[in-house]
Amino acid sequence: MKALKVPYAEKDEAKALGARWNPTRKSWYVPDGVALEPFARWLAGGADAAAEPSSRDARAAKPVTGTNYIALEHACNPFEECPACRPKLVDSGWLEAHQAVRKLLAGL
């Protein structure tokens, strides 16, 4: 059994690869007999752990998860126009909601 550091946003991916959740320790692990290579980015102290982007917001130092979370393909600011991310923000409804909030706040 090998412990993993899996961000909440990536739990389904880890589970699909064979990782298991230990409710007592509240942590993910690779069961004995399962190859470790697919889990390299989540292994504590693994070579790929530092190279792999995490789902943490460095500004707030807390996990970025929830129903309103939208994974963007690159590090851009969603509060500024980005041609690469705009279609994803429009499709999700995020951009429309953001504009409605800005309009509401401008009226105060």
MIDOSE-1310 file (N, C-alpha, C; in nm, 2 decimals, decimal comma, always signed):
residues 108
mkal	+0,08/-0,12/+0,00/+0,00/+0,00/+0,00/+0,09/+0,12/+0,00; +0,06/+0,22/-0,09/+0,14/+0,34/-0,10/+0,05/+0,46/-0,10; +0,08/+0,56/-0,01/-0,01/+0,67/+0,01/+0,01/+0,77/-0,11; -0,10/+0,84/-0,14/-0,11/+0,94/-0,24/-0,15/+1,07/-0,19
kvpy	-0,11/+1,18/-0,26/-0,16/+1,31/-0,23/-0,24/+1,36/-0,35; -0,37/+1,33/-0,35/-0,46/+1,35/-0,46/-0,55/+1,47/-0,43; -0,54/+1,58/-0,51/-0,63/+1,69/-0,49/-0,78/+1,65/-0,52; -0,87/+1,71/-0,45/-1,01/+1,67/-0,46/-1,06/+1,68/-0,61
aekd	-1,01/+1,77/-0,68/-1,06/+1,79/-0,82/-1,01/+1,67/-0,91; -0,91/+1,59/-0,86/-0,86/+1,48/-0,94/-0,89/+1,35/-0,88; -0,98/+1,34/-0,78/-1,01/+1,22/-0,72/-1,07/+1,11/-0,81; -1,16/+1,16/-0,90/-1,22/+1,06/-0,99/-1,12/+1,00/-1,09
eaka	-1,02/+1,08/-1,13/-0,92/+1,02/-1,22/-0,83/+0,92/-1,14; -0,80/+0,95/-1,02/-0,72/+0,86/-0,94/-0,80/+0,73/-0,91; -0,93/+0,74/-0,88/-1,01/+0,63/-0,86/-1,02/+0,54/-0,98; -1,03/+0,60/-1,10/-1,04/+0,53/-1,22/-0,92/+0,45/-1,25
lgar	-0,80/+0,50/-1,20/-0,68/+0,42/-1,22/-0,66/+0,31/-1,12; -0,74/+0,31/-1,02/-0,73/+0,20/-0,92/-0,70/+0,24/-0,78; -0,69/+0,37/-0,76/-0,66/+0,42/-0,62/-0,78/+0,40/-0,53; -0,76/+0,38/-0,41/-0,87/+0,36/-0,31/-0,86/+0,47/-0,20
wnpt	-0,98/+0,50/-0,14/-0,99/+0,60/-0,04/-1,00/+0,53/+0,10; -0,92/+0,58/+0,19/-0,92/+0,53/+0,33/-0,99/+0,63/+0,41; -1,12/+0,60/+0,45/-1,20/+0,69/+0,52/-1,15/+0,72/+0,66; -1,08/+0,63/+0,72/-1,02/+0,65/+0,86/-0,91/+0,75/+0,85
rksw	-0,82/+0,74/+0,76/-0,71/+0,83/+0,74/-0,74/+0,95/+0,66; -0,85/+0,94/+0,59/-0,90/+1,05/+0,50/-0,79/+1,08/+0,39; -0,74/+0,97/+0,33/-0,64/+0,98/+0,23/-0,66/+0,87/+0,12; -0,60/+0,90/+0,00/-0,60/+0,80/-0,11/-0,47/+0,72/-0,10
yvpd	-0,48/+0,59/-0,15/-0,37/+0,50/-0,15/-0,38/+0,41/-0,27; -0,26/+0,35/-0,31/-0,25/+0,25/-0,42/-0,25/+0,12/-0,35; -0,35/+0,03/-0,37/-0,34/-0,10/-0,31/-0,22/-0,18/-0,35; -0,18/-0,28/-0,27/-0,07/-0,37/-0,30/-0,10/-0,44/-0,43
gval	+0,00/-0,46/-0,52/-0,02/-0,53/-0,64/-0,06/-0,45/-0,76; -0,09/-0,32/-0,74/-0,13/-0,23/-0,84/+0,00/-0,15/-0,88; +0,02/-0,14/-1,01/+0,14/-0,06/-1,06/+0,14/+0,08/-1,02; +0,25/+0,14/-0,98/+0,26/+0,27/-0,93/+0,28/+0,38/-1,04
epfa	+0,32/+0,34/-1,16/+0,36/+0,43/-1,26/+0,24/+0,53/-1,29; +0,12/+0,48/-1,31/+0,01/+0,58/-1,34/-0,02/+0,68/-1,23; +0,04/+0,66/-1,11/+0,01/+0,75/-0,99/+0,13/+0,83/-0,96; +0,23/+0,84/-1,05/+0,36/+0,91/-1,02/+0,34/+1,06/-0,98
rwla	+0,24/+1,13/-1,04/+0,22/+1,27/-1,00/+0,16/+1,29/-0,86; +0,10/+1,18/-0,81/+0,04/+1,20/-0,68/+0,12/+1,13/-0,56; +0,22/+1,06/-0,60/+0,30/+1,00/-0,50/+0,38/+1,10/-0,42; +0,38/+1,09/-0,29/+0,44/+1,18/-0,20/+0,59/+1,18/-0,23
ggad	+0,65/+1,30/-0,27/+0,79/+1,31/-0,30/+0,82/+1,25/-0,44; +0,72/+1,22/-0,52/+0,75/+1,16/-0,65/+0,82/+1,26/-0,74; +0,89/+1,22/-0,84/+0,96/+1,30/-0,93/+0,87/+1,39/-1,01; +0,75/+1,34/-1,05/+0,66/+1,42/-1,12/+0,57/+1,51/-1,04
aaae	+0,58/+1,50/-0,91/+0,49/+1,57/-0,82/+0,51/+1,72/-0,83; +0,63/+1,77/-0,84/+0,66/+1,91/-0,85/+0,63/+1,96/-1,00; +0,65/+1,88/-1,10/+0,63/+1,92/-1,23/+0,49/+1,93/-1,28; +0,40/+1,85/-1,21/+0,26/+1,84/-1,25/+0,19/+1,96/-1,19
pssr	+0,11/+2,03/-1,27/+0,03/+2,14/-1,21/-0,08/+2,09/-1,12; -0,10/+2,16/-1,01/-0,19/+2,11/-0,91/-0,32/+2,19/-0,93; -0,42/+2,15/-0,85/-0,55/+2,22/-0,86/-0,56/+2,32/-0,74; -0,45/+2,37/-0,70/-0,45/+2,47/-0,59/-0,43/+2,61/-0,65
dara	-0,50/+2,70/-0,59/-0,49/+2,84/-0,62/-0,38/+2,90/-0,54; -0,27/+2,93/-0,60/-0,15/+2,98/-0,52/-0,18/+3,11/-0,45; -0,27/+3,19/-0,50/-0,30/+3,31/-0,43/-0,37/+3,29/-0,29; -0,46/+3,19/-0,29/-0,53/+3,17/-0,17/-0,48/+3,04/-0,09
akpv	-0,40/+2,97/-0,15/-0,34/+2,85/-0,09/-0,44/+2,75/-0,04; -0,55/+2,73/-0,12/-0,65/+2,64/-0,08/-0,70/+2,57/-0,20; -0,76/+2,45/-0,19/-0,80/+2,38/-0,31/-0,91/+2,45/-0,39; -0,90/+2,45/-0,52/-1,00/+2,51/-0,61/-1,09/+2,40/-0,65
tgtn	-1,21/+2,39/-0,59/-1,30/+2,29/-0,63/-1,44/+2,35/-0,61; -1,54/+2,27/-0,65/-1,68/+2,31/-0,63/-1,76/+2,31/-0,75; -1,89/+2,34/-0,74/-1,97/+2,34/-0,86/-1,95/+2,45/-0,96; -1,89/+2,56/-0,91/-1,86/+2,67/-1,00/-1,72/+2,67/-1,05
yial	-1,64/+2,57/-1,02/-1,50/+2,56/-1,07/-1,50/+2,52/-1,21; -1,42/+2,59/-1,29/-1,40/+2,56/-1,44/-1,25/+2,55/-1,46; -1,20/+2,43/-1,50/-1,06/+2,41/-1,53/-1,02/+2,48/-1,66; -0,93/+2,57/-1,65/-0,88/+2,64/-1,77/-0,75/+2,57/-1,82
ehac	-0,73/+2,57/-1,95/-0,62/+2,50/-2,01/-0,48/+2,56/-1,98; -0,48/+2,68/-1,94/-0,35/+2,75/-1,91/-0,37/+2,85/-1,80; -0,27/+2,91/-1,75/-0,27/+3,00/-1,64/-0,31/+3,14/-1,69; -0,44/+3,16/-1,70/-0,48/+3,30/-1,73/-0,58/+3,35/-1,62
npfe	-0,61/+3,47/-1,63/-0,70/+3,53/-1,53/-0,84/+3,53/-1,59; -0,93/+3,46/-1,53/-1,07/+3,45/-1,58/-1,14/+3,59/-1,58; -1,09/+3,68/-1,50/-1,15/+3,81/-1,49/-1,11/+3,91/-1,60; -1,02/+3,86/-1,68/-0,97/+3,94/-1,80/-1,00/+3,85/-1,92
ecpa	-1,02/+3,92/-2,03/-1,05/+3,85/-2,16/-0,94/+3,77/-2,21; -0,96/+3,64/-2,24/-0,86/+3,55/-2,29/-0,93/+3,48/-2,41; -0,88/+3,50/-2,53/-0,94/+3,44/-2,65/-0,94/+3,28/-2,64; -0,84/+3,22/-2,57/-0,83/+3,08/-2,57/-0,94/+3,02/-2,47
crpk	-0,97/+3,09/-2,36/-1,06/+3,04/-2,26/-1,21/+3,09/-2,28; -1,22/+3,20/-2,36/-1,36/+3,26/-2,37/-1,47/+3,15/-2,41; -1,44/+3,07/-2,51/-1,55/+2,97/-2,55/-1,59/+2,88/-2,43; -1,49/+2,84/-2,35/-1,52/+2,75/-2,24/-1,60/+2,83/-2,13
lvds	-1,57/+2,96/-2,11/-1,64/+3,04/-2,01/-1,78/+3,07/-2,06; -1,80/+3,09/-2,19/-1,93/+3,12/-2,24/-2,02/+2,99/-2,23; -1,96/+2,88/-2,28/-2,04/+2,75/-2,27/-2,09/+2,71/-2,13; -2,01/+2,74/-2,03/-2,04/+2,71/-1,90/-2,14/+2,80/-1,83
gwle	-2,16/+2,92/-1,89/-2,24/+3,02/-1,83/-2,17/+3,11/-1,74; -2,04/+3,08/-1,71/-1,97/+3,16/-1,62/-1,96/+3,31/-1,66; -1,93/+3,33/-1,79/-1,91/+3,47/-1,84/-2,04/+3,55/-1,83; -2,15/+3,49/-1,86/-2,28/+3,56/-1,85/-2,31/+3,60/-1,70
ahqa	-2,28/+3,50/-1,61/-2,30/+3,53/-1,47/-2,21/+3,64/-1,42; -2,08/+3,63/-1,46/-1,98/+3,73/-1,42/-2,02/+3,87/-1,47; -2,07/+3,88/-1,59/-2,11/+4,01/-1,64/-2,24/+4,06/-1,57; -2,33/+3,97/-1,53/-2,45/+4,01/-1,45/-2,41/+4,07/-1,32
vrkl	-2,31/+4,00/-1,25/-2,27/+4,05/-1,12/-2,20/+4,19/-1,13; -2,12/+4,20/-1,24/-2,05/+4,33/-1,26/-2,15/+4,45/-1,28; -2,26/+4,41/-1,36/-2,36/+4,51/-1,39/-2,44/+4,55/-1,26; -2,47/+4,45/-1,18/-2,54/+4,47/-1,05/-2,45/+4,56/-0,96
lagl	-2,32/+4,52/-0,95/-2,23/+4,60/-0,86/-2,21/+4,74/-0,91; -2,22/+4,77/-1,04/-2,20/+4,90/-1,09/-2,32/+4,99/-1,06; -2,44/+4,93/-1,04/-2,56/+5,00/-1,01/-2,57/+5,04/-0,86; -2,48/+4,99/-0,78/-2,49/+5,02/-0,63/-2,43/+5,16/-0,60
